[in-house]
Amino acid sequence: MEGHHQFHHKNQRQQQNLHQNINSTTINVVDVVDRFPQWSIQETKEFLTIRAELDQTFMETKRNKQLWDVISNHLKEKGYHRSAEQCKCKWKNLVTRYKGCETMETEAMRHQFPFYNELQEIFTSRMQRMLWAEAEEGSKKKATQLSTDDEEEEESEAISQKGRNRKKKKAKIVSESGGSSNSFFTNLKEILDEFMRQQLQIEAQWMEAFEARENERKLREMEWRQQMEVLENERILMEQRWREREEQRRIRDEARAEKRDALITALLNRLERQ
């Protein structure tokens, strides 16, 4: 009888501890809900609209604490009182859910997340800005190359002009020397032949330099394309690894949840049997 009484007293004490733990957990959850009310759909859409307008600034700034303060102030102007830290946490949660939806195969499962389209538009705009920046950088390089070619063409034109001036000067000297007509034409023919030879030599040098620059340009363009392909492959691999890690994390979370449920069920069954 005494052993049975002790066992009954121990069973009552375990039930009281279990009820106290459940009550304390309920109180903590209520406190958190009271301090941090849930985001409504309209409030979240307003938040994403403001975040989309500042996305480029976020990408260009390393320390973005002030930007989260700006978002918090904009929300307060619209009647939603959220701190900068709450806005930052909300953004991280939304991005995590968006990336999780990307791993889903069916569109119906993706649309279960009500803000999928807004986040997809933000990341699509970000990718377009990056592509535009790369295109503008490539156009600047081409413009620099063209300006270099123009300068070299001007130099060759100046050399040609010097040759023509030399020819005119020599022809003037011959005409002023008062020589015979035959010697004049002979000297003129020699001057013209020399001038044509110099012109052909200059053109050959210019064509050789032009071909060298063109080959160098093609080589740089090929290297740039190869680098872009390597970067694209690295991006695909990183994205694939991230999705694998997210899938493994989801599996671990589900396994932990199942174990927790099984332990709670076993504990309740044990208490009922006792």
PyRosetta script that sets phi, psi and omega in degrees:
from pyrosetta import init, pose_from_sequence

init()
pose = pose_from_sequence("MEGHHQFHHKNQRQQQNLHQNINSTTINVVDVVDRFPQWSIQETKEFLTIRAELDQTFMETKRNKQLWDVISNHLKEKGYHRSAEQCKCKWKNLVTRYKGCETMETEAMRHQFPFYNELQEIFTSRMQRMLWAEAEEGSKKKATQLSTDDEEEEESEAISQKGRNRKKKKAKIVSESGGSSNSFFTNLKEILDEFMRQQLQIEAQWMEAFEARENERKLREMEWRQQMEVLENERILMEQRWREREEQRRIRDEARAEKRDALITALLNRLERQ")
pose.set_psi(1, -43.1)
pose.set_omega(1, -179.3)
pose.set_phi(2, -64.5)
pose.set_psi(2, -39.4)
pose.set_omega(2, 178.2)
pose.set_phi(3, -65.8)
pose.set_psi(3, -38.4)
pose.set_omega(3, 178.1)
pose.set_phi(4, -65.5)
pose.set_psi(4, -38.3)
pose.set_omega(4, 178.5)
pose.set_phi(5, -65.1)
pose.set_psi(5, -42.0)
pose.set_omega(5, 178.1)
pose.set_phi(6, -64.0)
pose.set_psi(6, -40.9)
pose.set_omega(6, 178.8)
pose.set_phi(7, -63.9)
pose.set_psi(7, -40.0)
pose.set_omega(7, 178.4)
pose.set_phi(8, -65.3)
pose.set_psi(8, -40.5)
pose.set_omega(8, 178.7)
pose.set_phi(9, -65.6)
pose.set_psi(9, -39.6)
pose.set_omega(9, 178.0)
pose.set_phi(10, -65.4)
pose.set_psi(10, -39.0)
pose.set_omega(10, 178.8)
pose.set_phi(11, -64.1)
pose.set_psi(11, -41.6)
pose.set_omega(11, 177.9)
pose.set_phi(12, -63.6)
pose.set_psi(12, -40.1)
pose.set_omega(12, 179.7)
pose.set_phi(13, -65.5)
pose.set_psi(13, -38.9)
pose.set_omega(13, 177.8)
pose.set_phi(14, -64.8)
pose.set_psi(14, -41.1)
pose.set_omega(14, 178.9)
pose.set_phi(15, -65.0)
pose.set_psi(15, -39.4)
pose.set_omega(15, 178.3)
pose.set_phi(16, -63.7)
pose.set_psi(16, -41.7)
pose.set_omega(16, 178.1)
pose.set_phi(17, -63.7)
pose.set_psi(17, -39.3)
pose.set_omega(17, 179.6)
pose.set_phi(18, -64.5)
pose.set_psi(18, -43.4)
pose.set_omega(18, 178.3)
pose.set_phi(19, -64.4)
pose.set_psi(19, -37.8)
pose.set_omega(19, 178.8)
pose.set_phi(20, -65.8)
pose.set_psi(20, -39.8)
pose.set_omega(20, 178.7)
pose.set_phi(21, -64.8)
pose.set_psi(21, -41.8)
pose.set_omega(21, 179.2)
pose.set_phi(22, -64.5)
pose.set_psi(22, -41.8)
pose.set_omega(22, -179.6)
pose.set_phi(23, -65.7)
pose.set_psi(23, -41.0)
pose.set_omega(23, 179.9)
pose.set_phi(24, -66.0)
pose.set_psi(24, -38.5)
pose.set_omega(24, 177.7)
pose.set_phi(25, -64.6)
pose.set_psi(25, -40.9)
pose.set_omega(25, 178.7)
pose.set_phi(26, -63.6)
pose.set_psi(26, -40.2)
pose.set_omega(26, -179.9)
pose.set_phi(27, -65.4)
pose.set_psi(27, -42.0)
pose.set_omega(27, 179.9)
pose.set_phi(28, -63.7)
pose.set_psi(28, -41.5)
pose.set_omega(28, 179.2)
pose.set_phi(29, -64.0)
pose.set_psi(29, -40.7)
pose.set_omega(29, 179.0)
pose.set_phi(30, -64.3)
pose.set_psi(30, -40.4)
pose.set_omega(30, 179.5)
pose.set_phi(31, -63.0)
pose.set_psi(31, -42.8)
pose.set_omega(31, -179.3)
pose.set_phi(32, -64.0)
pose.set_psi(32, -41.5)
pose.set_omega(32, 179.9)
pose.set_phi(33, -64.7)
pose.set_psi(33, -38.4)
pose.set_omega(33, 179.7)
pose.set_phi(34, -67.0)
pose.set_psi(34, -38.5)
pose.set_omega(34, -178.0)
pose.set_phi(35, -78.3)
pose.set_psi(35, -36.5)
pose.set_omega(35, -177.5)
pose.set_phi(36, -124.4)
pose.set_psi(36, 85.6)
pose.set_omega(36, 179.4)
pose.set_phi(37, -64.4)
pose.set_psi(37, 152.8)
pose.set_omega(37, -178.2)
pose.set_phi(38, -66.6)
pose.set_psi(38, 152.1)
pose.set_omega(38, 177.7)
pose.set_phi(39, -78.4)
pose.set_psi(39, 130.5)
pose.set_omega(39, 174.7)
pose.set_phi(40, -79.2)
pose.set_psi(40, 166.2)
pose.set_omega(40, -179.6)
pose.set_phi(41, -64.4)
pose.set_psi(41, -43.4)
pose.set_omega(41, -179.2)
pose.set_phi(42, -65.3)
pose.set_psi(42, -39.9)
pose.set_omega(42, 179.5)
pose.set_phi(43, -64.5)
pose.set_psi(43, -41.0)
pose.set_omega(43, 178.6)
pose.set_phi(44, -65.0)
pose.set_psi(44, -39.1)
pose.set_omega(44, 178.6)
pose.set_phi(45, -65.9)
pose.set_psi(45, -40.4)
pose.set_omega(45, 176.0)
pose.set_phi(46, -62.2)
pose.set_psi(46, -41.1)
pose.set_omega(46, 178.7)
pose.set_phi(47, -61.9)
pose.set_psi(47, -43.5)
pose.set_omega(47, -179.5)
pose.set_phi(48, -68.5)
pose.set_psi(48, -32.6)
pose.set_omega(48, 177.1)
pose.set_phi(49, -63.9)
pose.set_psi(49, -44.7)
pose.set_omega(49, 179.1)
pose.set_phi(50, -66.9)
pose.set_psi(50, -41.3)
pose.set_omega(50, -179.2)
pose.set_phi(51, -64.9)
pose.set_psi(51, -35.7)
pose.set_omega(51, 178.5)
pose.set_phi(52, -66.0)
pose.set_psi(52, -38.5)
pose.set_omega(52, 179.2)
pose.set_phi(53, -65.5)
pose.set_psi(53, -29.4)
pose.set_omega(53, -177.6)
pose.set_phi(54, -101.8)
pose.set_psi(54, 9.0)
pose.set_omega(54, -175.4)
pose.set_phi(55, -62.6)
pose.set_psi(55, -42.0)
pose.set_omega(55, 179.6)
pose.set_phi(56, -63.0)
pose.set_psi(56, -39.0)
pose.set_omega(56, 177.8)
pose.set_phi(57, -65.8)
pose.set_psi(57, -37.1)
pose.set_omega(57, 176.2)
pose.set_phi(58, -62.3)
pose.set_psi(58, -38.6)
pose.set_omega(58, -178.7)
pose.set_phi(59, -71.0)
pose.set_psi(59, -27.1)
pose.set_omega(59, -177.0)
pose.set_phi(60, -92.8)
pose.set_psi(60, -10.0)
pose.set_omega(60, -175.1)
pose.set_phi(61, -115.7)
pose.set_psi(61, 132.6)
pose.set_omega(61, 178.5)
pose.set_phi(62, -80.7)
pose.set_psi(62, -45.0)
pose.set_omega(62, 179.2)
pose.set_phi(63, -97.7)
pose.set_psi(63, 107.0)
pose.set_omega(63, -172.5)
pose.set_phi(64, -109.6)
pose.set_psi(64, 20.9)
pose.set_omega(64, 178.9)
pose.set_phi(65, -62.2)
pose.set_psi(65, -40.5)
pose.set_omega(65, 179.6)
pose.set_phi(66, -64.7)
pose.set_psi(66, -32.6)
pose.set_omega(66, 179.2)
pose.set_phi(67, -67.4)
pose.set_psi(67, -37.8)
pose.set_omega(67, 176.7)
pose.set_phi(68, -67.1)
pose.set_psi(68, -33.2)
pose.set_omega(68, 174.0)
pose.set_phi(69, -64.2)
pose.set_psi(69, -38.8)
pose.set_omega(69, 178.0)
pose.set_phi(70, -62.9)
pose.set_psi(70, -43.6)
pose.set_omega(70, 178.8)
pose.set_phi(71, -62.9)
pose.set_psi(71, -41.3)
pose.set_omega(71, 178.6)
pose.set_phi(72, -61.1)
pose.set_psi(72, -42.0)
pose.set_omega(72, 179.3)
pose.set_phi(73, -66.0)
pose.set_psi(73, -38.9)
pose.set_omega(73, 177.6)
pose.set_phi(74, -63.3)
pose.set_psi(74, -40.1)
pose.set_omega(74, 178.6)
pose.set_phi(75, -66.4)
pose.set_psi(75, -38.0)
pose.set_omega(75, 178.0)
pose.set_phi(76, -63.5)
pose.set_psi(76, -35.9)
pose.set_omega(76, 177.1)
pose.set_phi(77, -64.1)
pose.set_psi(77, -29.0)
pose.set_omega(77, 179.1)
pose.set_phi(78, -90.9)
pose.set_psi(78, 2.5)
pose.set_omega(78, 175.5)
pose.set_phi(79, 97.7)
pose.set_psi(79, 9.1)
pose.set_omega(79, -179.5)
pose.set_phi(80, -113.0)
pose.set_psi(80, 118.3)
pose.set_omega(80, -175.2)
pose.set_phi(81, -97.9)
pose.set_psi(81, 100.5)
pose.set_omega(81, 178.3)
pose.set_phi(82, -132.5)
pose.set_psi(82, 139.1)
pose.set_omega(82, 178.5)
pose.set_phi(83, -79.3)
pose.set_psi(83, 168.8)
pose.set_omega(83, 179.3)
pose.set_phi(84, -64.1)
pose.set_psi(84, -37.8)
pose.set_omega(84, 179.7)
pose.set_phi(85, -67.5)
pose.set_psi(85, -38.4)
pose.set_omega(85, 176.6)
pose.set_phi(86, -63.8)
pose.set_psi(86, -39.9)
pose.set_omega(86, 178.1)
pose.set_phi(87, -63.8)
pose.set_psi(87, -41.4)
pose.set_omega(87, -179.6)
pose.set_phi(88, -64.9)
pose.set_psi(88, -43.5)
pose.set_omega(88, 178.6)
pose.set_phi(89, -64.8)
pose.set_psi(89, -39.7)
pose.set_omega(89, 178.9)
pose.set_phi(90, -62.5)
pose.set_psi(90, -41.7)
pose.set_omega(90, 179.3)
pose.set_phi(91, -62.9)
pose.set_psi(91, -42.6)
pose.set_omega(91, 179.5)
pose.set_phi(92, -64.0)
pose.set_psi(92, -40.3)
pose.set_omega(92, 179.0)
pose.set_phi(93, -65.5)
pose.set_psi(93, -41.2)
pose.set_omega(93, 179.9)
pose.set_phi(94, -65.3)
pose.set_psi(94, -41.3)
pose.set_omega(94, 179.1)
pose.set_phi(95, -64.9)
pose.set_psi(95, -40.0)
pose.set_omega(95, 178.3)
pose.set_phi(96, -62.7)
pose.set_psi(96, -42.9)
pose.set_omega(96, 178.7)
pose.set_phi(97, -67.9)
pose.set_psi(97, -36.8)
pose.set_omega(97, 178.7)
pose.set_phi(98, -64.1)
pose.set_psi(98, -44.9)
pose.set_omega(98, 179.3)
pose.set_phi(99, -66.6)
pose.set_psi(99, -33.2)
pose.set_omega(99, 175.2)
pose.set_phi(100, -66.2)
pose.set_psi(100, -36.1)
pose.set_omega(100, 177.9)
pose.set_phi(101, -68.8)
pose.set_psi(101, -29.5)
pose.set_omega(101, 179.6)
pose.set_phi(102, -65.2)
pose.set_psi(102, -26.8)
pose.set_omega(102, 179.5)
pose.set_phi(103, -78.8)
pose.set_psi(103, -12.9)
pose.set_omega(103, 178.7)
pose.set_phi(104, -75.0)
pose.set_psi(104, 144.5)
pose.set_omega(104, -174.3)
pose.set_phi(105, -83.8)
pose.set_psi(105, -38.2)
pose.set_omega(105, -174.1)
pose.set_phi(106, -94.2)
pose.set_psi(106, 146.7)
pose.set_omega(106, 178.1)
pose.set_phi(107, -67.7)
pose.set_psi(107, -32.1)
pose.set_omega(107, -178.8)
pose.set_phi(108, -61.9)
pose.set_psi(108, -39.3)
pose.set_omega(108, 179.1)
pose.set_phi(109, -69.6)
pose.set_psi(109, -33.1)
pose.set_omega(109, 177.9)
pose.set_phi(110, -66.3)
pose.set_psi(110, -40.8)
pose.set_omega(110, -176.8)
pose.set_phi(111, -73.2)
pose.set_psi(111, -3.7)
pose.set_omega(111, 171.2)
pose.set_phi(112, -66.3)
pose.set_psi(112, -24.0)
pose.set_omega(112, 174.9)
pose.set_phi(113, -87.7)
pose.set_psi(113, 110.5)
pose.set_omega(113, -169.1)
pose.set_phi(114, -68.7)
pose.set_psi(114, -14.7)
pose.set_omega(114, -176.3)
pose.set_phi(115, -111.3)
pose.set_psi(115, 22.5)
pose.set_omega(115, -178.4)
pose.set_phi(116, -63.6)
pose.set_psi(116, -43.6)
pose.set_omega(116, -176.4)
pose.set_phi(117, -66.0)
pose.set_psi(117, -40.1)
pose.set_omega(117, -179.2)
pose.set_phi(118, -63.7)
pose.set_psi(118, -43.8)
pose.set_omega(118, 179.9)
pose.set_phi(119, -70.1)
pose.set_psi(119, -35.9)
pose.set_omega(119, 177.4)
pose.set_phi(120, -63.0)
pose.set_psi(120, -38.1)
pose.set_omega(120, 178.3)
pose.set_phi(121, -65.6)
pose.set_psi(121, -38.7)
pose.set_omega(121, 179.0)
pose.set_phi(122, -63.1)
pose.set_psi(122, -48.5)
pose.set_omega(122, -177.0)
pose.set_phi(123, -72.1)
pose.set_psi(123, -30.1)
pose.set_omega(123, 176.0)
pose.set_phi(124, -67.2)
pose.set_psi(124, -43.6)
pose.set_omega(124, 177.4)
pose.set_phi(125, -62.1)
pose.set_psi(125, -38.4)
pose.set_omega(125, 178.4)
pose.set_phi(126, -62.9)
pose.set_psi(126, -42.3)
pose.set_omega(126, 179.0)
pose.set_phi(127, -65.5)
pose.set_psi(127, -39.2)
pose.set_omega(127, 178.1)
pose.set_phi(128, -63.0)
pose.set_psi(128, -41.1)
pose.set_omega(128, 177.8)
pose.set_phi(129, -62.5)
pose.set_psi(129, -38.7)
pose.set_omega(129, 178.9)
pose.set_phi(130, -65.7)
pose.set_psi(130, -41.1)
pose.set_omega(130, 178.9)
pose.set_phi(131, -66.5)
pose.set_psi(131, -40.4)
pose.set_omega(131, 177.6)
pose.set_phi(132, -62.3)
pose.set_psi(132, -40.1)
pose.set_omega(132, 180.0)
pose.set_phi(133, -64.0)
pose.set_psi(133, -41.0)
pose.set_omega(133, 178.0)
pose.set_phi(134, -65.1)
pose.set_psi(134, -40.5)
pose.set_omega(134, 179.3)
pose.set_phi(135, -64.7)
pose.set_psi(135, -41.3)
pose.set_omega(135, 178.8)
pose.set_phi(136, -64.6)
pose.set_psi(136, -37.7)
pose.set_omega(136, 178.1)
pose.set_phi(137, -65.1)
pose.set_psi(137, -40.0)
pose.set_omega(137, 177.6)
pose.set_phi(138, -66.1)
pose.set_psi(138, -38.3)
pose.set_omega(138, 178.6)
pose.set_phi(139, -66.6)
pose.set_psi(139, -35.7)
pose.set_omega(139, 177.2)
pose.set_phi(140, -64.3)
pose.set_psi(140, -39.6)
pose.set_omega(140, 178.3)
pose.set_phi(141, -64.4)
pose.set_psi(141, -41.1)
pose.set_omega(141, 179.0)
pose.set_phi(142, -65.4)
pose.set_psi(142, -38.8)
pose.set_omega(142, 178.6)
pose.set_phi(143, -64.0)
pose.set_psi(143, -38.3)
pose.set_omega(143, 177.0)
pose.set_phi(144, -64.8)
pose.set_psi(144, -40.0)
pose.set_omega(144, 178.7)
pose.set_phi(145, -64.5)
pose.set_psi(145, -42.3)
pose.set_omega(145, 179.9)
pose.set_phi(146, -64.9)
pose.set_psi(146, -40.0)
pose.set_omega(146, 179.0)
pose.set_phi(147, -64.4)
pose.set_psi(147, -35.3)
pose.set_omega(147, 177.0)
pose.set_phi(148, -65.4)
pose.set_psi(148, -40.3)
pose.set_omega(148, 177.9)
pose.set_phi(149, -63.9)
pose.set_psi(149, -40.8)
pose.set_omega(149, 179.3)
pose.set_phi(150, -62.7)
pose.set_psi(150, -39.9)
pose.set_omega(150, 179.5)
pose.set_phi(151, -64.1)
pose.set_psi(151, -39.4)
pose.set_omega(151, 179.8)
pose.set_phi(152, -69.5)
pose.set_psi(152, -35.3)
pose.set_omega(152, 176.4)
pose.set_phi(153, -64.4)
pose.set_psi(153, -39.0)
pose.set_omega(153, 177.4)
pose.set_phi(154, -63.7)
pose.set_psi(154, -37.5)
pose.set_omega(154, 178.1)
pose.set_phi(155, -64.1)
pose.set_psi(155, -42.6)
pose.set_omega(155, 178.9)
pose.set_phi(156, -64.8)
pose.set_psi(156, -37.4)
pose.set_omega(156, 177.4)
pose.set_phi(157, -64.6)
pose.set_psi(157, -37.8)
pose.set_omega(157, 178.1)
pose.set_phi(158, -65.6)
pose.set_psi(158, -38.7)
pose.set_omega(158, 177.9)
pose.set_phi(159, -64.1)
pose.set_psi(159, -40.7)
pose.set_omega(159, 178.6)
pose.set_phi(160, -63.4)
pose.set_psi(160, -40.1)
pose.set_omega(160, 179.7)
pose.set_phi(161, -63.7)
pose.set_psi(161, -38.3)
pose.set_omega(161, 177.0)
pose.set_phi(162, -62.8)
pose.set_psi(162, -40.1)
pose.set_omega(162, 178.5)
pose.set_phi(163, -63.5)
pose.set_psi(163, -40.5)
pose.set_omega(163, 178.7)
pose.set_phi(164, -67.0)
pose.set_psi(164, -39.5)
pose.set_omega(164, 177.7)
pose.set_phi(165, -64.2)
pose.set_psi(165, -38.7)
pose.set_omega(165, 177.8)
pose.set_phi(166, -63.1)
pose.set_psi(166, -39.6)
pose.set_omega(166, 179.5)
pose.set_phi(167, -63.7)
pose.set_psi(167, -43.8)
pose.set_omega(167, 179.8)
pose.set_phi(168, -63.0)
pose.set_psi(168, -39.2)
pose.set_omega(168, -179.2)
pose.set_phi(169, -65.1)
pose.set_psi(169, -44.1)
pose.set_omega(169, 178.6)
pose.set_phi(170, -64.5)
pose.set_psi(170, -40.0)
pose.set_omega(170, 178.7)
pose.set_phi(171, -64.0)
pose.set_psi(171, -36.4)
pose.set_omega(171, 179.1)
pose.set_phi(172, -67.6)
pose.set_psi(172, -39.9)
pose.set_omega(172, 178.8)
pose.set_phi(173, -63.4)
pose.set_psi(173, -42.2)
pose.set_omega(173, -179.8)
pose.set_phi(174, -64.9)
pose.set_psi(174, -40.6)
pose.set_omega(174, -179.3)
pose.set_phi(175, -67.5)
pose.set_psi(175, -32.5)
pose.set_omega(175, -179.3)
pose.set_phi(176, -80.6)
pose.set_psi(176, -16.8)
pose.set_omega(176, -178.1)
pose.set_phi(177, -72.1)
pose.set_psi(177, -15.1)
pose.set_omega(177, 177.8)
pose.set_phi(178, 72.7)
pose.set_psi(178, 23.4)
pose.set_omega(178, 178.9)
pose.set_phi(179, -72.3)
pose.set_psi(179, 176.9)
pose.set_omega(179, 179.4)
pose.set_phi(180, -70.7)
pose.set_psi(180, 163.5)
pose.set_omega(180, -178.3)
pose.set_phi(181, -65.8)
pose.set_psi(181, -35.5)
pose.set_omega(181, -179.0)
pose.set_phi(182, -67.0)
pose.set_psi(182, -44.9)
pose.set_omega(182, 178.7)
pose.set_phi(183, -65.3)
pose.set_psi(183, -33.0)
pose.set_omega(183, 178.8)
pose.set_phi(184, -63.7)
pose.set_psi(184, -48.8)
pose.set_omega(184, -179.4)
pose.set_phi(185, -67.5)
pose.set_psi(185, -33.7)
pose.set_omega(185, 177.9)
pose.set_phi(186, -65.1)
pose.set_psi(186, -46.4)
pose.set_omega(186, 178.7)
pose.set_phi(187, -64.2)
pose.set_psi(187, -37.8)
pose.set_omega(187, 178.6)
pose.set_phi(188, -64.1)
pose.set_psi(188, -40.7)
pose.set_omega(188, 178.5)
pose.set_phi(189, -65.0)
pose.set_psi(189, -38.9)
pose.set_omega(189, 178.0)
pose.set_phi(190, -64.9)
pose.set_psi(190, -39.5)
pose.set_omega(190, 179.1)
pose.set_phi(191, -64.3)
pose.set_psi(191, -43.6)
pose.set_omega(191, 179.8)
pose.set_phi(192, -65.3)
pose.set_psi(192, -40.9)
pose.set_omega(192, 178.2)
pose.set_phi(193, -63.1)
pose.set_psi(193, -42.0)
pose.set_omega(193, 178.0)
pose.set_phi(194, -63.8)
pose.set_psi(194, -40.4)
pose.set_omega(194, 178.9)
pose.set_phi(195, -64.5)
pose.set_psi(195, -43.4)
pose.set_omega(195, 179.1)
pose.set_phi(196, -64.7)
pose.set_psi(196, -37.8)
pose.set_omega(196, 178.2)
pose.set_phi(197, -63.6)
pose.set_psi(197, -42.9)
pose.set_omega(197, 177.6)
pose.set_phi(198, -64.6)
pose.set_psi(198, -38.3)
pose.set_omega(198, 179.0)
pose.set_phi(199, -64.1)
pose.set_psi(199, -44.9)
pose.set_omega(199, 178.8)
pose.set_phi(200, -63.1)
pose.set_psi(200, -38.5)
pose.set_omega(200, 178.6)
pose.set_phi(201, -65.5)
pose.set_psi(201, -42.1)
pose.set_omega(201, 179.0)
pose.set_phi(202, -64.3)
pose.set_psi(202, -43.4)
pose.set_omega(202, 179.5)
pose.set_phi(203, -64.1)
pose.set_psi(203, -39.2)
pose.set_omega(203, 178.3)
pose.set_phi(204, -63.7)
pose.set_psi(204, -42.0)
pose.set_omega(204, 178.2)
pose.set_phi(205, -64.9)
pose.set_psi(205, -40.0)
pose.set_omega(205, -179.6)
pose.set_phi(206, -66.7)
pose.set_psi(206, -41.1)
pose.set_omega(206, 178.4)
pose.set_phi(207, -64.6)
pose.set_psi(207, -39.1)
pose.set_omega(207, 178.3)
pose.set_phi(208, -64.0)
pose.set_psi(208, -43.2)
pose.set_omega(208, 178.0)
pose.set_phi(209, -65.8)
pose.set_psi(209, -38.0)
pose.set_omega(209, 179.8)
pose.set_phi(210, -65.0)
pose.set_psi(210, -44.6)
pose.set_omega(210, 178.6)
pose.set_phi(211, -63.3)
pose.set_psi(211, -38.1)
pose.set_omega(211, 178.1)
pose.set_phi(212, -64.3)
pose.set_psi(212, -42.3)
pose.set_omega(212, 178.4)
pose.set_phi(213, -66.0)
pose.set_psi(213, -39.1)
pose.set_omega(213, -179.9)
pose.set_phi(214, -65.4)
pose.set_psi(214, -42.0)
pose.set_omega(214, 177.7)
pose.set_phi(215, -64.0)
pose.set_psi(215, -39.7)
pose.set_omega(215, 178.2)
pose.set_phi(216, -65.1)
pose.set_psi(216, -39.4)
pose.set_omega(216, 178.2)
pose.set_phi(217, -63.5)
pose.set_psi(217, -44.0)
pose.set_omega(217, 179.0)
pose.set_phi(218, -63.1)
pose.set_psi(218, -38.3)
pose.set_omega(218, 178.9)
pose.set_phi(219, -64.7)
pose.set_psi(219, -43.3)
pose.set_omega(219, 178.4)
pose.set_phi(220, -64.6)
pose.set_psi(220, -39.3)
pose.set_omega(220, 179.1)
pose.set_phi(221, -64.8)
pose.set_psi(221, -39.7)
pose.set_omega(221, 177.9)
pose.set_phi(222, -64.7)
pose.set_psi(222, -42.0)
pose.set_omega(222, 178.0)
pose.set_phi(223, -63.3)
pose.set_psi(223, -39.5)
pose.set_omega(223, 179.5)
pose.set_phi(224, -64.3)
pose.set_psi(224, -42.8)
pose.set_omega(224, 178.7)
pose.set_phi(225, -64.1)
pose.set_psi(225, -40.3)
pose.set_omega(225, 177.8)
pose.set_phi(226, -63.8)
pose.set_psi(226, -40.6)
pose.set_omega(226, 177.6)
pose.set_phi(227, -63.3)
pose.set_psi(227, -40.0)
pose.set_omega(227, 178.4)
pose.set_phi(228, -64.2)
pose.set_psi(228, -38.7)
pose.set_omega(228, 177.9)
pose.set_phi(229, -65.4)
pose.set_psi(229, -40.4)
pose.set_omega(229, 178.3)
pose.set_phi(230, -63.7)
pose.set_psi(230, -43.7)
pose.set_omega(230, 179.3)
pose.set_phi(231, -64.0)
pose.set_psi(231, -38.9)
pose.set_omega(231, 179.7)
pose.set_phi(232, -66.3)
pose.set_psi(232, -41.4)
pose.set_omega(232, 177.8)
pose.set_phi(233, -64.4)
pose.set_psi(233, -39.8)
pose.set_omega(233, 177.6)
pose.set_phi(234, -64.2)
pose.set_psi(234, -39.6)
pose.set_omega(234, 178.7)
pose.set_phi(235, -63.6)
pose.set_psi(235, -41.4)
pose.set_omega(235, 179.6)
pose.set_phi(236, -64.6)
pose.set_psi(236, -41.7)
pose.set_omega(236, 179.1)
pose.set_phi(237, -65.0)
pose.set_psi(237, -41.7)
pose.set_omega(237, 179.3)
pose.set_phi(238, -64.2)
pose.set_psi(238, -40.4)
pose.set_omega(238, 179.1)
pose.set_phi(239, -66.1)
pose.set_psi(239, -38.8)
pose.set_omega(239, 178.4)
pose.set_phi(240, -65.6)
pose.set_psi(240, -41.7)
pose.set_omega(240, 177.9)
pose.set_phi(241, -64.8)
pose.set_psi(241, -39.3)
pose.set_omega(241, 179.2)
pose.set_phi(242, -63.1)
pose.set_psi(242, -42.1)
pose.set_omega(242, 179.3)
pose.set_phi(243, -65.5)
pose.set_psi(243, -37.8)
pose.set_omega(243, 177.4)
pose.set_phi(244, -64.6)
pose.set_psi(244, -42.6)
pose.set_omega(244, 178.1)
pose.set_phi(245, -63.4)
pose.set_psi(245, -39.6)
pose.set_omega(245, 178.8)
pose.set_phi(246, -64.8)
pose.set_psi(246, -38.5)
pose.set_omega(246, 178.5)
pose.set_phi(247, -66.7)
pose.set_psi(247, -41.4)
pose.set_omega(247, 177.0)
pose.set_phi(248, -64.1)
pose.set_psi(248, -40.0)
pose.set_omega(248, 178.1)
pose.set_phi(249, -63.7)
pose.set_psi(249, -40.8)
pose.set_omega(249, 179.2)
pose.set_phi(250, -63.3)
pose.set_psi(250, -40.4)
pose.set_omega(250, 179.7)
pose.set_phi(251, -65.2)
pose.set_psi(251, -41.2)
pose.set_omega(251, 178.7)
pose.set_phi(252, -63.9)
pose.set_psi(252, -40.8)
pose.set_omega(252, 179.0)
pose.set_phi(253, -62.9)
pose.set_psi(253, -42.3)
pose.set_omega(253, 178.9)
pose.set_phi(254, -65.2)
pose.set_psi(254, -39.3)
pose.set_omega(254, 179.1)
pose.set_phi(255, -65.3)
pose.set_psi(255, -42.1)
pose.set_omega(255, 177.6)
pose.set_phi(256, -64.2)
pose.set_psi(256, -38.6)
pose.set_omega(256, 178.9)
pose.set_phi(257, -64.8)
pose.set_psi(257, -40.8)
pose.set_omega(257, 178.1)
pose.set_phi(258, -64.2)
pose.set_psi(258, -42.4)
pose.set_omega(258, 177.9)
pose.set_phi(259, -63.5)
pose.set_psi(259, -40.9)
pose.set_omega(259, 179.2)
pose.set_phi(260, -63.2)
pose.set_psi(260, -43.7)
pose.set_omega(260, 178.7)
pose.set_phi(261, -63.7)
pose.set_psi(261, -39.3)
pose.set_omega(261, -179.9)
pose.set_phi(262, -65.8)
pose.set_psi(262, -40.4)
pose.set_omega(262, 178.8)
pose.set_phi(263, -65.4)
pose.set_psi(263, -42.1)
pose.set_omega(263, 179.4)
pose.set_phi(264, -64.2)
pose.set_psi(264, -42.6)
pose.set_omega(264, 179.3)
pose.set_phi(265, -63.2)
pose.set_psi(265, -42.7)
pose.set_omega(265, 179.5)
pose.set_phi(266, -64.8)
pose.set_psi(266, -39.1)
pose.set_omega(266, 179.3)
pose.set_phi(267, -65.2)
pose.set_psi(267, -43.2)
pose.set_omega(267, 178.7)
pose.set_phi(268, -65.6)
pose.set_psi(268, -40.6)
pose.set_omega(268, 178.0)
pose.set_phi(269, -63.5)
pose.set_psi(269, -39.2)
pose.set_omega(269, 179.2)
pose.set_phi(270, -64.9)
pose.set_psi(270, -41.4)
pose.set_omega(270, 179.1)
pose.set_phi(271, -66.1)
pose.set_psi(271, -37.5)
pose.set_omega(271, 178.9)
pose.set_phi(272, -65.9)
pose.set_psi(272, -39.0)
pose.set_omega(272, 179.9)
pose.set_phi(273, -67.1)
pose.set_psi(273, -36.6)
pose.set_omega(273, 179.8)
pose.set_phi(274, -72.7)
pose.dump_pdb("model.pdb")
